[in-house]
Amino acid sequence: MKPFDLAKFREAVVAGRIEWRKHVLQRLAERSILQRVAVEVLRTGDRIEQYAGDRPFPSALFLGYNAGKPYHVVAAFDEANTQVYVITAYEPSLDVFEPDYRTRRK
């Protein structure tokens, strides 16, 4: 499977075609991350990793900033139905990522 089309993905985000499952909403609450912050990362952030082989839809990891803090959001995209599925969102750790928050530590 190929990576999803970023322009189509962003159009779906802007149109509000985003599904929030109970699990991700619980994680956002536990991590004190607002839904609007996650949406902004998906709308304007950089796609830093792609998981084209994910099932049932390809997904990607996005990096964005809000109020100077870095955030990672993972989302899948059903391109045929233009539906975005938020999988998780978190503040990246320097234990896992380099200071650029894009590169995983080896």
N, C-alpha and C positions, 0 to 999 in steps of 0.2 A: 504494500500500500504506500502511496506517496504522501508527503506532508500536506497538510491542508493549505488552501489558498488564504493567505493572511488578509488580503483585502476583503474577501467575502466574510471571513471570520469577524473582522472589525465592523463590517456593515451589520452583521447579526447582533453584535454587542451593542452598537449604537441604537438599533431598533428594539433592544430589550428582549431579544430572543435568547434568554439565559435561564437555564434550569438550575435551581438551588436545591439539592437534596438535603434531607434532614441532617445527615452526617456532617456535611460541609458547614451547614449553619451552626451546628454545635461547636465545631472546631473554631470557626470564626469568633463565636462568643467567648470560648475558652481563651483565645489568643488576643482578645480585645481588638479585632480587626473589623472595621465596618464594611458592609457589602459595597458601599459606594467607593471605598478605597480599592477593593478587589476589581470592581468594574473599571475604574480609572486605569489600573495597571493593565488590564486586558485591552483597553481602548488605546492606550498611548505607550505602553511599555515595550521593551525589546524582547523578542522571542529569542531566548538564549539556548534552549535545547528543544529538539523535536523528537517525538516518539511516534514515527509514522506507522510502526507495526502494532501499536496499541489497539485493542479490541474493546468494544465494537467500533470505536472511532479513533482516528489518529488524535494525539494530544500534543501539547507543548508546554514548556515552562517559560513563563514571562517574568521579567524583572522590571520593576518600576519603583518610583519614589513618591512618598507623600509626607509632607512636613519634614523633609530631609531624611526620613527613615526608609531603608530599602524593604521591599516586599517581593516575595515570589508568589505567583499564582499559577497553578496548573489547571488547564482546561482542555476538554476534548471538543471536537467539532464534527457534527453530522452535516457535512456539506450539502448532501442531497436535500435535506429538510431545513437547512440554514438554522440549526439549533446548537447553541453553546451549552456545554455541561461543565460547571465549575467543579473541579475535583478536590482541590485544597488550596489554602493560602496560608502563608507563614512569613515571619521575619527570618531571613537566612542567617545562619550562624557562621561566625568566622572559624569555628571548629571544622566545618564542612566545606566552606567556600573561601577562596582567596578574598582579599580586601575589595576587589572589583565586584564581588558578589555574582560574578558570571562563571568563574572557573572553579571547578571542584578541586579540592586539595587531593593530592595523591596519597 
